[in-house]
Amino acid sequence: MPDGIAPQSTAGLIEALGPGGWIDGASDDAAPFLTDWSGQYTGKAVGVARPKDVAGVQAVMRYAKAAGLGVVPQGGHTGLVGGGTPFANGGVIVLSLKRMNRVRSVDPANYTMIVEAGLILVEAQQAAAEHNRFFPLSLGAEGSCTIGGNLSTNAGGVNVLRYGNARDMVLGLEVVLPDGEVWNGLRTLRKDNTGYHLKHMFLGAEGTLGVITAAALKLFPRPTATAAAWIATPSIPDALQVLDIVRAETGDAVETSELITRALVDTVVAKMEGVRDPLPDPSPFYILMEVSTTRRSQGGEAPADLLEAALGVAFEAGHATNALIAQSDQQRADFWKIREQAPEALQRIGPRISWDVTLPISSLADFYAAAETRMAAVAPHVAFYGFGHMGDGNLHYLAAAPDIKQLRELLDRTLYDLVAEFDGSFSAEHGIGQKRTDELARYKSPVEYKMMQALKNTLDPDGRMNPGKVVQA
């Protein structure tokens, strides 16, 4: 693909996009769109298109096809695998959906809303709350990531245990295809048994098959009360037993269950201001757990009472050794500071690399023990940290050492081979992007990878949609 094109040849596209709809790729204003959030990936583009409606997206797709250019769809640009960042060879248009940020409709009776791809996640949450409904997708970047990016990467977050991943919250999509044609699949039906569910092709595809421009999303009853606890537990098997007990004793009211190691607590307390250890005595592991209810009546036990009773069972069985139930919103926020500030705290410890893997919940303890042994065997001087969404088997694993970058290939292969042995996934929620294409080809079965290639070649035969990302056609 060409590295650039003559400025005059973009005149028709610029006119179609309207004021503020085009940024020349060589200008300083384009820089934020060409480097990812982590600073690891930087590329070039002919320009940055910023359409404000579906017609503008169509214009970009048709122009790119005629000019032989690739298109790199981009949401909030908060990804960690370079999925929304162009390569250094250029020959693409970055398609930013940020100006397509309307809430088109909210239907409280149907528990649905239709929103555009550029809507920031926290604004989607607020739109639902204004109608006394709840949109449960929640993650650390929710103040800047967008719905389109969330769906294109099948984002997870902290509420997967109760509500599922992003794809589980989608009823329908509006998508602009590589040739500029629009598929309007914005149905809000809960049952629609009329053949292939095409929406699933685009969820998690990272913009390699088409551009999601709007989505019909599921809403839920708004929680009326939530209780949070910080729980000390001696081991991962014990932590899993605590989760099992609390789910059973509360009628499966657990919304969040985060596993946190002692090493991580020490790091966050040392590196971040205003963070303190919630409990006086150290423990090898902790659980940050929340239980919620959507009851509007005052009958029955409050979530805090249910949680306290359930933890009593866990204490008696020896699976929990100490716990603190938040007595105020501030105390609850203090618990969450440790989990939410963990990524920044770990950035401050020096050179590091991180992984985002998922395992069957029943295998989590054995995997963690095996990982500690195997990773230490190949790199004994490296410090390892683990934490994650215990309720869905998602583990964030991190290694830190002055020479860690030189060990990347060795540690990647060691950990990912172990993940494969446990029938897990080497990418739990961050996607493939340009970072993990080799791993996808290595760890997917030949049949599965061939089907992915066939789908890519069918919908995008010219290979122009987010070229070089995810699957190699």
C-alpha positions as CSV (number, residue, x, y, z in Angstrom):
1,M,0.0,0.0,0.0
2,P,1.3,3.5,-0.7
3,D,2.9,5.5,2.1
4,G,1.1,8.7,1.1
5,I,-1.1,10.3,-1.5
6,A,-1.3,13.8,-3.0
7,P,-3.2,16.2,-0.7
8,Q,-5.5,17.3,-3.5
9,S,-6.8,13.8,-3.9
10,T,-8.4,13.9,-0.4
11,A,-10.5,17.0,-1.2
12,G,-13.7,15.0,-1.9
13,L,-13.3,13.0,1.3
14,I,-12.5,16.1,3.4
15,E,-15.7,17.8,2.0
16,A,-17.8,14.7,2.9
17,L,-16.4,14.6,6.5
18,G,-17.1,18.3,7.1
19,P,-15.4,20.7,9.4
20,G,-13.1,19.0,11.9
21,G,-13.4,15.7,10.1
22,W,-9.9,15.4,8.7
23,I,-6.4,15.7,10.2
24,D,-3.4,15.5,7.8
25,G,-1.2,12.6,8.9
26,A,1.9,14.8,8.8
27,S,0.6,17.4,11.2
28,D,1.3,17.6,14.9
29,D,-2.5,17.2,15.6
30,A,-2.3,13.7,14.2
31,A,0.3,12.5,16.7
32,P,-2.0,11.4,19.5
33,F,-3.8,9.1,17.0
34,L,-0.6,7.5,15.9
35,T,0.9,6.4,19.2
36,D,-0.8,4.0,21.5
37,W,-1.6,4.6,25.2
38,S,1.4,2.5,26.4
39,G,3.8,4.3,24.1
40,Q,5.0,0.9,22.7
41,Y,3.5,1.4,19.2
42,T,3.9,4.3,16.9
43,G,2.9,4.4,13.2
44,K,2.2,6.6,10.2
45,A,-1.0,7.4,8.4
46,V,-2.1,9.4,5.4
47,G,-4.6,11.1,7.7
48,V,-7.0,10.8,10.5
49,A,-10.7,10.7,9.5
50,R,-13.1,11.8,12.2
51,P,-16.7,11.2,10.8
52,K,-19.7,12.4,12.8
53,D,-22.2,10.0,11.3
54,V,-22.5,6.7,9.4
55,A,-22.4,8.5,6.0
56,G,-19.0,9.8,6.9
57,V,-17.7,6.3,7.7
58,Q,-19.1,5.1,4.4
59,A,-17.2,7.9,2.6
60,V,-14.0,6.9,4.3
61,M,-14.4,3.2,3.4
62,R,-15.3,4.0,-0.3
63,Y,-12.4,6.5,-0.6
64,A,-9.9,4.0,1.0
65,K,-11.0,1.3,-1.4
66,A,-10.6,3.5,-4.4
67,A,-7.2,4.8,-3.3
68,G,-5.9,1.4,-2.2
69,L,-5.5,2.4,1.4
70,G,-6.0,0.4,4.6
71,V,-8.3,1.6,7.4
72,V,-7.4,1.4,11.0
73,P,-10.6,1.9,13.2
74,Q,-9.9,3.5,16.5
75,G,-12.0,4.2,19.6
76,G,-10.6,5.6,22.8
77,H,-7.1,4.4,21.9
78,T,-6.6,2.8,25.4
79,G,-5.6,-0.7,24.1
80,L,-2.4,-2.4,25.2
81,V,-1.6,-4.5,22.1
82,G,-1.4,-2.0,19.3
83,G,-4.8,-2.9,17.8
84,G,-5.8,0.7,17.1
85,T,-2.4,1.9,16.1
86,P,-1.1,1.9,12.5
87,F,2.2,0.4,11.5
88,A,5.3,2.5,10.6
89,N,4.9,1.8,6.8
90,G,1.8,4.0,6.5
91,G,-0.6,3.5,3.6
92,V,-3.6,3.7,5.9
93,I,-6.3,6.1,7.2
94,V,-6.9,6.1,10.9
95,L,-10.7,6.1,11.4
96,S,-11.5,7.7,14.8
97,L,-15.1,7.1,15.9
98,K,-14.9,9.6,18.8
99,R,-17.2,12.1,17.2
100,M,-19.9,9.5,16.8
101,N,-20.9,9.6,20.5
102,R,-24.7,9.9,20.7
103,V,-27.1,7.9,22.8
104,R,-29.7,7.2,20.1
105,S,-32.3,5.8,22.4
106,V,-33.0,4.2,25.8
107,D,-35.9,1.8,26.2
108,P,-36.3,1.2,30.0
109,A,-39.3,-1.2,29.5
110,N,-37.3,-3.3,27.1
111,Y,-34.1,-3.0,29.2
112,T,-32.1,-1.8,26.1
113,M,-30.3,1.2,24.7
114,I,-28.8,2.0,21.4
115,V,-25.6,4.0,21.4
116,E,-22.9,5.0,18.9
117,A,-19.5,3.5,18.9
118,G,-17.7,6.7,20.0
119,L,-19.6,7.0,23.2
120,I,-17.3,6.8,26.3
121,L,-18.1,3.9,28.5
122,V,-18.8,5.9,31.6
123,E,-21.3,8.0,29.6
124,A,-23.1,4.8,28.6
125,Q,-23.3,3.8,32.3
126,Q,-24.6,7.3,33.1
127,A,-27.2,7.2,30.3
128,A,-28.5,3.9,31.7
129,A,-28.6,5.2,35.3
130,E,-30.6,8.3,34.2
131,H,-33.4,5.8,33.3
132,N,-32.9,3.8,36.5
133,R,-31.2,1.0,34.7
134,F,-27.7,-0.5,34.9
135,F,-25.1,-1.1,32.2
136,P,-22.6,-3.3,33.9
137,L,-19.5,-3.2,31.7
138,S,-16.8,-1.6,34.0
139,L,-13.1,-1.4,33.6
140,G,-10.2,0.8,34.6
141,A,-10.2,2.9,31.4
142,E,-13.9,3.5,31.5
143,G,-13.4,7.3,31.6
144,S,-11.7,7.3,28.2
145,C,-12.4,4.0,26.4
146,T,-15.3,3.9,24.0
147,I,-18.2,1.4,23.4
148,G,-16.9,0.6,19.9
149,G,-13.5,-0.3,21.2
150,N,-15.0,-2.3,24.1
151,L,-17.0,-4.4,21.6
152,S,-14.2,-4.7,19.1
153,T,-12.0,-6.2,21.8
154,N,-14.7,-8.0,23.7
155,A,-13.7,-6.2,26.9
156,G,-14.1,-7.9,30.2
157,G,-13.6,-5.8,33.3
158,V,-14.6,-6.4,36.9
159,N,-18.3,-7.6,36.5
160,V,-17.8,-10.5,34.2
161,L,-18.6,-13.0,36.9
162,R,-22.2,-11.9,37.1
163,Y,-22.9,-10.2,33.7
164,G,-20.4,-11.7,31.2
165,N,-18.0,-10.1,28.8
166,A,-18.9,-7.2,26.4
167,R,-20.3,-9.6,23.8
168,D,-22.8,-10.9,26.3
169,M,-24.3,-7.4,26.6
170,V,-24.9,-6.9,22.9
171,L,-28.3,-7.6,21.2
172,G,-27.5,-6.0,17.8
173,L,-25.0,-4.0,15.8
174,E,-24.7,-1.5,13.0
175,V,-21.6,-2.1,10.9
176,V,-20.1,-0.4,7.9
177,L,-18.5,-3.1,5.8
178,P,-15.1,-2.8,3.9
179,D,-16.9,-1.7,0.7
180,G,-18.9,1.0,2.4
181,E,-22.2,-0.9,2.6
182,V,-24.1,-0.7,5.9
183,W,-25.4,-3.7,7.8
184,N,-28.2,-2.5,10.0
185,G,-28.5,-5.2,12.6
186,L,-29.7,-3.0,15.5
187,R,-32.3,-5.4,16.8
188,T,-33.3,-5.3,20.4
189,L,-34.9,-8.7,20.5
190,R,-34.0,-11.2,23.2
191,K,-35.0,-14.1,20.9
192,D,-34.2,-14.1,17.2
193,N,-33.7,-17.6,15.8
194,T,-33.4,-16.7,12.1
195,G,-30.1,-18.1,11.0
196,Y,-26.5,-17.0,11.7
197,H,-26.0,-14.4,14.4
198,L,-23.8,-12.1,12.3
199,K,-23.1,-9.8,15.2
200,H,-20.7,-12.3,16.8
201,M,-18.3,-12.0,13.8
202,F,-17.5,-8.4,14.7
203,L,-17.4,-8.7,18.5
204,G,-13.7,-9.3,19.3
205,A,-12.6,-8.8,15.7
206,E,-10.7,-5.6,16.5
207,G,-11.9,-3.8,13.4
208,T,-10.5,-6.4,11.0
209,L,-13.8,-7.3,9.4
210,G,-15.8,-4.0,9.4
211,V,-16.4,-0.9,11.5
212,I,-18.9,-1.0,14.4
213,T,-20.8,2.3,14.3
214,A,-23.6,1.6,16.8
215,A,-24.8,-1.1,19.2
216,A,-28.0,-2.2,20.8
217,L,-27.0,-3.1,24.4
218,K,-28.7,-5.0,27.2
219,L,-29.5,-3.1,30.4
220,F,-30.3,-4.6,33.9
221,P,-32.1,-3.5,37.0
222,R,-30.0,-0.9,38.8
223,P,-28.4,-2.2,42.1
224,T,-30.0,-0.6,45.1
225,A,-27.3,-1.7,47.6
226,T,-23.8,-3.0,47.5
227,A,-21.5,-4.4,50.1
228,A,-17.7,-4.7,49.7
229,A,-15.2,-6.7,51.7
230,W,-11.5,-7.1,51.9
231,I,-10.8,-10.7,52.8
232,A,-7.5,-12.3,53.9
233,T,-7.0,-15.9,52.7
234,P,-4.1,-18.3,53.0
235,S,-4.0,-19.7,49.5
236,I,-5.6,-19.6,46.1
237,P,-7.5,-22.9,46.7
238,D,-8.8,-21.2,49.9
239,A,-9.7,-18.1,47.9
240,L,-11.7,-20.2,45.4
241,Q,-13.5,-21.9,48.3
242,V,-14.4,-18.5,49.8
243,L,-15.9,-17.4,46.4
244,D,-17.9,-20.7,46.2
245,I,-19.2,-20.3,49.7
246,V,-20.3,-16.6,49.3
247,R,-21.9,-17.3,45.9
248,A,-24.0,-20.2,47.5
249,E,-24.8,-18.4,50.7
250,T,-25.9,-15.1,49.1
251,G,-28.0,-16.6,46.3
252,D,-25.3,-15.9,43.7
253,A,-25.2,-12.2,44.5
254,V,-21.5,-11.8,44.0
255,E,-20.8,-9.1,41.5
256,T,-17.0,-8.8,41.7
257,S,-14.2,-11.1,43.1
258,E,-10.7,-9.9,42.6
259,L,-7.6,-11.9,43.7
260,I,-4.7,-9.8,45.0
261,T,-1.3,-11.0,46.3
262,R,0.6,-9.7,49.3
263,A,3.5,-8.6,47.0
264,L,1.0,-6.4,45.0
265,V,-0.4,-4.8,48.2
266,D,3.2,-4.0,49.4
267,T,4.0,-2.5,46.0
268,V,0.9,-0.3,45.7
269,V,1.2,1.0,49.3
270,A,4.9,1.8,48.7
271,K,4.6,3.4,45.3
272,M,1.2,5.3,45.5
273,E,0.2,8.1,47.8
274,G,-3.0,7.8,49.9
275,V,-3.1,4.0,49.9
276,R,-2.9,1.9,53.0
277,D,-3.2,-1.7,53.9
278,P,-6.8,-2.4,55.0
279,L,-5.8,-5.1,57.5
280,P,-3.1,-5.0,60.2
281,D,-1.6,-8.5,59.7
282,P,-0.2,-9.7,56.4
283,S,-1.7,-12.5,54.5
284,P,-0.4,-14.3,51.3
285,F,-3.5,-13.5,49.4
286,Y,-6.6,-11.3,49.5
287,I,-10.0,-11.1,47.9
288,L,-11.7,-7.8,47.0
289,M,-15.4,-8.9,46.8
290,E,-18.6,-7.1,46.2
291,V,-22.2,-8.4,46.7
292,S,-25.2,-6.4,45.4
293,T,-28.9,-6.5,45.3
294,T,-31.5,-5.0,43.0
295,R,-34.4,-5.3,45.4
296,R,-36.5,-2.1,45.8
297,S,-38.4,-3.3,48.9
298,Q,-36.8,-3.3,52.3
299,G,-37.7,-6.9,53.0
300,G,-34.9,-9.5,53.4
301,E,-31.3,-9.1,54.5
302,A,-29.1,-6.3,53.3
303,P,-26.1,-7.3,51.2
304,A,-23.7,-6.5,54.1
305,D,-25.6,-8.9,56.4
306,L,-25.6,-11.6,53.7
307,L,-21.9,-11.1,53.1
308,E,-21.1,-11.2,56.8
309,A,-23.0,-14.4,57.3
310,A,-21.4,-16.0,54.3
311,L,-17.9,-15.0,55.5
312,G,-18.7,-16.6,58.8
313,V,-19.1,-19.9,57.0
314,A,-15.8,-19.4,55.3
315,F,-14.1,-18.5,58.6
316,E,-15.4,-21.7,60.2
317,A,-14.1,-23.8,57.4
318,G,-10.6,-22.1,57.6
319,H,-10.7,-20.6,54.1
320,A,-10.7,-17.0,55.4
321,T,-8.5,-15.7,58.2
322,N,-9.6,-12.1,58.5
323,A,-12.0,-9.7,56.7
324,L,-13.2,-6.1,56.8
325,I,-16.6,-5.2,55.4
326,A,-16.7,-1.6,54.2
327,Q,-18.7,0.7,56.5
328,S,-18.8,3.6,54.1
329,D,-18.4,4.6,50.5
330,Q,-15.0,6.0,51.3
331,Q,-13.8,2.7,52.9
332,R,-15.1,0.9,49.8
333,A,-13.2,3.3,47.6
334,D,-10.0,2.7,49.7
335,F,-10.3,-1.0,49.0
336,W,-10.6,-0.3,45.3
337,K,-7.6,2.0,45.3
338,I,-5.3,-0.9,45.8
339,R,-6.7,-2.8,42.8
340,E,-7.2,0.2,40.5
341,Q,-3.8,1.7,41.1
342,A,-2.0,-1.5,40.8
343,P,-1.1,-1.0,37.1
344,E,0.4,2.5,37.8
345,A,2.3,1.3,40.8
346,L,3.8,-1.6,38.8
347,Q,4.9,0.9,36.2
348,R,7.0,2.6,38.9
349,I,9.0,-0.4,39.8
350,G,11.1,-0.3,36.7
351,P,11.4,-2.4,33.5
352,R,8.6,-5.0,33.3
353,I,6.5,-7.1,31.0
354,S,3.0,-8.3,31.6
355,W,0.6,-11.0,30.5
356,D,-3.2,-11.3,30.5
357,V,-4.2,-14.9,30.6
358,T,-7.3,-16.9,31.5
359,L,-7.7,-20.4,32.9
360,P,-10.6,-22.6,33.9
361,I,-11.4,-21.4,37.4
362,S,-10.9,-25.0,38.7
363,S,-7.3,-24.9,37.3
364,L,-6.3,-21.4,38.6
365,A,-4.5,-22.6,41.8
366,D,-2.6,-25.4,40.1
367,F,-1.6,-23.1,37.2
368,Y,-0.4,-20.3,39.5
369,A,1.8,-22.7,41.5
370,A,3.2,-24.2,38.3
371,A,3.8,-20.7,36.8
372,E,5.8,-19.7,39.9
373,T,8.0,-22.8,39.7
374,R,8.5,-22.8,35.9
375,M,9.1,-19.0,35.5
376,A,11.5,-18.9,38.4
377,A,13.4,-21.8,36.9
378,V,14.1,-19.9,33.7
379,A,14.6,-16.5,35.3
380,P,15.4,-16.9,39.0
381,H,16.4,-13.2,39.5
382,V,13.0,-11.9,38.2
383,A,10.2,-10.7,40.5
384,F,6.8,-12.0,39.6
385,Y,3.4,-10.5,40.5
386,G,-0.1,-11.9,40.0
387,F,-3.6,-10.5,40.4
388,G,-6.9,-10.6,38.5
389,H,-10.5,-11.3,38.2
390,M,-10.7,-14.6,40.1
391,G,-14.4,-15.1,39.4
392,D,-13.8,-15.6,35.7
393,G,-10.3,-17.1,35.7
394,N,-8.6,-14.0,34.3
395,L,-5.0,-13.6,35.7
396,H,-2.8,-10.6,35.2
397,Y,0.8,-11.8,35.5
398,L,3.8,-9.5,35.6
399,A,7.6,-9.8,35.7
400,A,10.1,-7.1,36.6
401,A,13.9,-7.0,36.4
402,P,16.5,-4.6,34.9
403,D,17.1,-7.0,32.0
404,I,13.5,-8.1,31.5
405,K,13.2,-6.9,27.9
406,Q,15.9,-9.3,26.9
407,L,14.0,-12.2,28.5
408,R,10.7,-11.4,26.8
409,E,10.7,-14.2,24.2
410,L,11.8,-16.8,26.7
411,L,9.2,-15.8,29.3
412,D,6.4,-15.5,26.8
413,R,7.0,-19.0,25.5
414,T,7.3,-20.4,29.0
415,L,4.1,-18.9,30.3
416,Y,2.0,-19.4,27.1
417,D,3.1,-23.0,26.8
418,L,1.9,-23.5,30.4
419,V,-1.4,-21.8,29.7
420,A,-1.9,-24.1,26.7
421,E,-1.2,-27.1,28.9
422,F,-4.0,-26.0,31.2
423,D,-6.4,-25.4,28.3
424,G,-6.4,-21.6,28.9
425,S,-6.1,-18.6,26.7
426,F,-3.0,-16.4,26.2
427,S,-5.2,-13.4,25.8
428,A,-8.1,-12.9,28.3
429,E,-9.3,-9.5,27.5
430,H,-6.8,-7.2,25.8
431,G,-7.1,-8.8,22.4
432,I,-4.5,-9.7,19.7
433,G,-3.7,-6.4,17.9
434,Q,-0.3,-6.4,16.4
435,K,1.4,-7.7,19.5
436,R,0.1,-11.2,19.6
437,T,-0.4,-12.3,16.0
438,D,2.4,-14.9,16.2
439,E,0.9,-16.4,19.3
440,L,-2.5,-16.6,17.7
441,A,-1.0,-18.6,14.8
442,R,0.9,-20.8,17.2
443,Y,-1.7,-21.6,19.8
444,K,-4.9,-21.8,17.8
445,S,-5.6,-25.1,16.2
446,P,-4.9,-25.3,12.5
447,V,-8.6,-25.8,11.8
448,E,-9.7,-22.8,13.9
449,Y,-7.1,-20.5,12.4
450,K,-8.0,-21.6,8.9
451,M,-11.7,-20.7,9.6
452,M,-10.6,-17.3,10.9
453,Q,-8.6,-16.7,7.7
454,A,-11.5,-17.8,5.6
455,L,-13.8,-15.3,7.4
456,K,-11.3,-12.5,6.9
457,N,-10.8,-13.3,3.3
458,T,-14.6,-13.4,2.6
459,L,-15.5,-10.1,4.3
460,D,-12.3,-8.2,3.5
461,P,-10.8,-9.8,0.4
462,D,-8.4,-6.9,-0.2
463,G,-7.0,-7.1,3.4
464,R,-7.7,-3.4,4.0
465,M,-9.4,-3.5,7.4
466,N,-6.9,-2.9,10.2
467,P,-4.2,-4.6,8.0
468,G,-1.7,-6.8,9.8
469,K,-3.7,-7.1,13.0
470,V,-5.1,-10.3,14.6
471,V,-5.1,-12.9,11.8
472,Q,-2.7,-13.1,8.9
473,A,-4.8,-13.6,5.8
